[in-house]
Every structure is written in C-alpha cells, then in structure tokens.
Amino acid sequence: MAKFLVLCLLAGQAFAAHNDMVLDIPFNSGLKGDHNEMCWERCFQVEDTETERFREIYDDFYRMGMEARRLKNMFGVNATALMLDTTLAEYHATAGIDLEDQADEIWMFQKNLAAIIAMLTGADNDHNPFFLYQFNEMAAITCDGFQCLDACEVDLLLTDEMDEIQTEMTSHKHGNVEAACGMAKRHLTTAVCDATIKNEMAIAILNSDVHFEHNIDSASSSSSSSSSSESWEHGQGPCYAHFDTRYAVGTHAAGWDEIKKFSSSAAHGFYVHDNEYTMKAAATLRQCLSTRCCPTGATYTWWDQTKNAGECYITTSHFGETETDYDEHDGED
C-alpha cells in the first residue's frame, strides 16, 4: 500500500511538472501548447509581474474585447467591419502640447485599441474575418488588402498601412461613420473570403462626435440585405440599415451619447480615457498580444506576414454609395 501511495505521489508530481512547463511558455514562443488557454490569456495574468501596475486598465481592455466577443457569439457574427475615426481638430497638431493631446499619440492609442479588440474578438479568413476602414468628416477609405483579415493581419496593417490621422481646418467636424458603413456593406457583399459572410457586425473606434443616422421610420425594417436605395427611401442610414450588431468604443472627445447612439440595443458601448498611463498600457498589452499570438517565420503560414494595403479607395458620396481610386493613401503601393 505504501509503495502504491509513493507511486501515485511521484506520478502526480510528474503531471504537475508537465503542466507547469506547458503553462510557462515564453511569450515569444509562438506556440499555444497543449493546454486550454487562448494565446492571449497570459498577457492579462499580471500578478507579480512588471505589468501589474496596469491591472486596472487591463481589466478595462479585457472587458472591452470580451464585449465584442460576446456580441460575435450571441448573434452568430461571421464578418466584422472595424472602422476608425481619423479626424482631430487642428489644435492637436500644435507643437508643445501635452503628450495625451497630441494627434499622433491619440491615433496610436486608437490603433492599439483596435488591435486589442481584433485579437480578443477572434478573427481569421474562414471564421469572422475582419474588414478595415477609416473615415473622416467627409468620406471613408479602405484598400484591397484590408479585406478578409486574420486578427494578426489586422494588427500588422494597423501598424504599417493606415492613412495618417487628419488635423486640418475642417477636421473638427463630425466624422462621417455612415460613409464607412455604406462602403463596408458593399465590400462585405462582394468579398471572396473562405468564410460564409453573414450577420455582419460593425465596430467603430471613435475619438469625437460622429454623424449617425438612426432609424427615423419605425415602420421600415432593418435588414442586412437592404440596398442603399431602400435605406435612404425609408430614412435609415447605412449603419442602422446594414448592421444589426454595432459596437462603439470611444476615447478622447467621444461622448457617451455618441457611443450609445451608434451601438445597437444589445451592445454595451465602451469608453477608455486617453492619458499617458492608459496609452502606455495599451501599447504594452498590444505588444504582448502580437508576440504571443502572431508568430513570424516560414513555419507559420496561417496568416499573411507580408500583408499590405494594395490599391485603395475613397467614397465620393455622403452615405458611401460610390467610391473612386485613392492614390494619395499612405499605404498605397
């Protein structure tokens, strides 16, 4: 009996040691191991680490991403349009202002939030592919390379291929998110992904007020198959008409009224303060997520490590019904 207990103890110790080894995979391993954690979970396990100082804001980032994931699962989403507000008032380009008010820092913060959301929501070419858009006070922009994306490709494109944020004389005006929704619906309809696109979701990363047309004709229906003309006839904007599931994440000057107005009734919109602490936390978390979940090298072929913008397009109508080539895009070949 004693011998049996000793053997059981030794076996238990060996099993525990194996589990400890698997769960202690370095962040740069690029491996998920044979445990049940998602690749990004360890990035949030900050107890007794140097990133423990970010615990409170990491909790916010976690809830922000999990809300998008909840919506994806609850409503059977199998394609997500990620739309970034790229307009700021001229003041934010002024030399010598506080870091948290600088246009480049706010823009980087928005991109970090977008990357975190993409990672936590879950996206690849054959299940819930992401589509990437930008919008200013006049129009929306996308590129051929911004379609049918894995979360790691979203992260890569946000880093290298986006148009710069605008701080022009008219950039203080409301962002035209409706143009982004109109453009997104058209590209989602014609995209050739491995996934069967259905029940599309729109996620907007807002830095200030936006122009959003709600349903002003209660008798008309909101169908994901509505055409643009049907929407305008019934007094619906593209966002409301085309995307039954909508989720807004705001920062900087985006007000709760704007966040709630864009978000669908089942979505819990989110606001993240932009200051040096939250900006540093977002950059640190994104770096961990990228390293942990997006391995590089010839071995890893499940995401395109050379993804680029390709040909780019800009809308030419208020609601995004039409578009033309946009050779001035910073990511254009």
N, C-alpha and C positions, 0 to 999 in steps of 0.2 A: 504494500500500500504506500509506504514511504517513498519507494522508488518511483511509483506512478505519479505521486504528487510532485516530485522533483522534475520528472519529465514534463509534466504539464506546466510547471513554472518556467522551465527553460524554453518550451515552445511559445509560451505567452510572451516572454522577453524577446524572443526572436521575431515574433509577429509585430510587437510594438516597435522594435528597432527598424523593421522594414517600413512600417507606416511612417515613422519619424523621418526616414530617409526620403521617402516619396514626397511627403508634405513639405520638406525643406528644400525643394527645388529652387535653385537660384533664379532670380527674375530674368536673367539673360539666357536662360536655357532654351527658351522657345518650345518647351515640351509641356504637355498637360499632365503627364504621368498617368498612373492607373488608379487615381483616387477620383472622388466625385466633385471636386471643386471646379468652378469655371476658371478660366485662365486669369481673370481679372480680380478674383476674390482676395488673393493675398495682398493686393495693393491697398486694400482697406483695413488690413489687420495691422494696425499701427501701434498696438500696445508694446511698450518697452522698445520702441524704435525711434529714430531721429525724426520721423514724421508724425510722432504722437502729438506734436503741437498743432497739427492740422485736424485733430479728431472731430471737432465740432463742424467745421466746414466740409470735411469728408462725409460726414453724416448727411449734410445737405445735398452734396453731389450724388451720394448714393440714392437718396430719396428722389432726386430729380431724374436720375436714369431709370430707377425702378418704376416710376410713374409711366414713362414711355414704354417700358417692357410690359407693364400691366395692360396698357391700352392695346398693345400689339396682340397680346394673348387673348384678352377678353373679347376683342372684336375681330379676331381672325385676320389681322392685317398681314398682307403679303406684298407690300411695297410701301416705302416711306419716302416722302419728299421733304428734304431738310433745307430750310430757307433761312438765309442770314441777312439781317438788316445791315446795310453798308452805307448809312448816311449819318453824319455827325455835323453839328454846327461848326462854322469857321473857327470859333474860339478854341476848339480842341487841337488845332494845328499851331497855336501860338507858342512861341519859344518861352521856356522858363516856367511853365505851369506845372502843378503837381503831377507826379507820375500817374496817379489814378485818373487824371483828367485828360491825359494825352491820347490822341486818336489812335496811334499805333498800339498802345497798351490796351485800350478798350477793345480794339479789333482782335488782338491776340487773345484776349480773355474770351471773347465771343467764340473764336475758333476752338479754343480749348474746351469750352462748354459743349460745343457741337461734337467734338471728337469723343468726349466722355459719354455723351448721350448715345452716339452711334455704337460704341463699344458695349455699353450696358444693355442697350435695346436688343442687340443681336442682329447681324445683317451679313448676308453673302449673296452670291449671284443666283442661287437656287432656293433661297428662303429669305423673304423680307429684304430684297435688295434695296439699297438706298439710292436716291437721286438728289443731286446737289444743285442749289440755286442761290443766287444773290439778288437783292433788289435795292433800289434807291428810291428817291422821291418821284421818279418818272417811269422807270422801267425795271424789268427783270432780266437776268443774264444766266445762261448755262452754256455748257460745252458738250461736244460729243463724248468726251471722256468722263463726263460726270453722271453717266447712266449705269444702272445695273451693278451697283458697287457693293463690295465686301466692306465691313467696318474698317479693316486695315487700309483699304484703298481710300476710304473717306478721310482717314487720318493723314495719309500721305498727300492727298490733293489739298486738304486744308492747309498743310504746311507750305507747299511749293507752287500751287497752281491757281490760287484765287486772285481775283482782281483786288486792288488795294481799296481801302475804305475811302470815302469821299468826304471832303471838308470844304465844299465850295459855297458860293453865296446862297444857293437855294437848298443846300443840304440839310438845313434845319427843318424843312417841311416834312410832313407825314410821309413815311415810307410806303411805297405802293406794293403792299403784300398781295393785293389782288392780281396784279400782273404776274407775280411769281406763281400763284395758284393756277391761273389760266395757262401759263406756259407749262407748268408741271403736269397738269392733266393731259395736255396734248402729247407731251413726250412719254408719259407713262402709258398712254394708249398705244403708241407706235413702237415702243421699245421692244427689243428682242432679248429677253433675259432667259436664263434657264428656269426661273420661277414662273408660275402661273400668276400673273398680277391680278390681285383682287382686293377689295376692301381697303383701299389706299388710305394712308394716314399722312397728314401734313404737320410737321413740327417747325415752328418759327422761333428763331433766336432774335429777340428784339432788344434794341438799345434805346429806343424812344418811341414816340407815337407812330401809329400806322393808319393807313386808310383801309378800312374794312367795311364791306357792305354786308350787313346781316340780311336775313330773310324778312322782307317787308311785305310779302304777300303770303299770309298764313295758309291760304288755300292751295298754294303750289307745293309740290313735293321736292325733297332734296335727294336726288338720285345720283349715284356715282357714274351713271351713264348719260347724264344730262349733257346736251350740247351747249356750246357757248350761247348760241342764239336763243335757245329755250330759257336759259338762265336770265338773260337780260330782259326778255319779254315778261318774265314773272317777277322781276325786281330782285333777283338774287345775284350776289357777286360770286365769282368763281370759287372762292374758298368755301363758302357755305354750300354752294350748289354741288361741288365736285368732291369734297372731302367730309364725309360724315364724322370722321375722327380727326380732331385737331387739338394740338397741344402747344401752348406758348410758354417759352422760358424767357423771362425778362431780366435785364440788368440795366445799370446806369439810369437813364431817364425814362425807362419804360414804366408806365403806371399800372397799378393793379386793374384799373378799368380797361386798359388796352389788353392786358393778359387775359382777363376773363372774357372780354368781347370776342377775342379770336378763338379761345379754347371751346371745344364742344362741351355739351352739358355733362357728359360723363368724365371729362378730364379735369384734373386738379392742376391748374396752371401754377407756375413756379417763378419765384423771383430770387436772384442771387445778387447781393451787394457787390459792387466793384470797388475794391480798395487794395492796397499793396498786399495785405495778408491773404485775401481770397484769390488774388491774381497769382501769387506765388504758389498757393495750394493747388490751384487748377493746373498750373504748368507742371508741378511736381507729380500730381496724380496722372496727368496725361502721359508724361514720360514713362511712368511705371507701366501704365496700360499698354503703351506702344511696345515697350521692351518685352513685356510679359506675353502679350497676345499676338504680336506681329513679327515672328522670327524672319530673318533675312538670310539669303543664300540660296544656292541652286537646289538644295534639298526641298525647299518649301515652295511648291508650285500652286498652292490653292488660292493664292492672291497675287495680283499683278504688281510686282515690286517696281516696275518701270512706268506705271500708270501716269498719263499726263492729260492735259486739257484737250488737246486736239483743236478742231475747229470750234469756234464759239459764236453765240447768237445773242441778240438783244431784242426785246419786244418793241414793237412800233405802235402799239395801241394801248389804251389805258387799262383794259382788262386782260391784256396778254393774248388776244386772239391771233395776232400776227407777229412775225419776227423777221429779222434780217441778219446777215453776217455781221460779226463784231470783231473786226481785225485788231482793234485797239486793246483787246483784253490782255492783261498782263501775262496770262498763261498760254496765250495763242502761240502755236508753233511758228 
